Amino acid sequence: MKENSKFLSICCLGYNHAEFLQENLESIKRINYPYIEVIVVDDGSSDNSVKLLSEIQKDFPFELKIITQKNTGNVGRNFNNAYHIAKGDLITFISLDDIFNSEVILEEIKIMNDNPKLAFVAAKKAVAIDKDGFINDNLPKLPIESLENPSIDELLEFDYSHFGAFYIQGAIFRKKVIDKIQCFDEDMTGDDIVLRTKLFKEMLDSQEWDHKFISSNNVFYRLHDNNIHKNSSRQIKIVTEYLDRYWPDREDPEILIDWICSIIRNKPLNESLAVFSQNNRASRLLTNERVQKSIKRSILSNRLNITKFIFLKKKIDKTTRQILLFNLIKIGYKKNVKAKTNDNCHFLDYND
């Protein structure tokens, strides 16, 4: 091993990703860096993921460790299971349905090798692909994309105000720094936002570490029917838990209110109202005026069967009724995005 070449541990997490995992592991082979180990945690897949992984393991050019377990659905714990046996000086994380931008990963490794003061190097750009690997332009831009060199203070604020400074997948971290923050919080539903916030706070406290961003995407994110991000209830649980632990004294950011109102607008009311019962922070969202107005509009426009919900119904006069929902929201009434896909560009031909 060259004097400044650090070993890279790649922690992969898979759940029913048999359809995609071959492409992921091929992208690791294309990184063209000799000092790599791959640790895969399969979270109780019911497809043939484990069988495929075992077959690939036989001829894989790097050490490939496979951890099989019963399904937990706990992303932080599962990544920790891989992390705790990682032996690299550098570490990165990825889901087996996503794909590394191999040349960019190699560039990140070189950057980390050349500067021992860097705690991490990450990408300011995110690129998505569809089920078949073609570029999908439905992924929102990262809030830091237009910033030249965002500070740790700015990144921490972006995690609070936007729930995302950058994606941890494909970012290269210095393992000794991640050791200090004890990697992911296993008692929380969220993963990447928790790791970032803990890292940023450690860097601010220690004042020992630098960071760097590159302008190219380091990962192609697969958008398909089983993505966790499509589970709006889970996503609200993630961010409300996160706010309660790491920002307990700050008000709910506007992006969360926008998000809740969008869910109420676009989901069946019984589904959208369920998100408020997940924890105390989520239930307090019911006191927000914009949220209350969105619920009222949804009830009045859809004429739903409100007997499904906790309410009191009161007759005001011959034609006017009033509903008290959750003993909080008063409602008076009278009786009476499809994703764009660039089918011409496959990720193997992508050049930003």
PEMOWO-V950281 format. One line per field, one symbol per residue. ss: DSSP state (@ for helix, = for strand, . for the rest). A space follows every 50 residues. Layout:
BEGIN
ss=???
END
This chain:
BEGIN
ss=.......=======......@@@@@@@@@......========.....@@ @@@@@@@@@...=======.....@@@@@@@@@......======...== .@@@@@@@@@@@@@...======...===....===.............. .@@@@@@@@@@@......=..===@@@@@@...........@@@@@@@@@ @@@@@@...=====....====.....@@@.@@@@@@@@@@@@@@@.... ...@@@@@@@@@@@@@..@@@@@@@@@..@@@@@@@@.@@@@@@@@@@@@ @@...@@@..=====....======...======......======@@@. ..
END
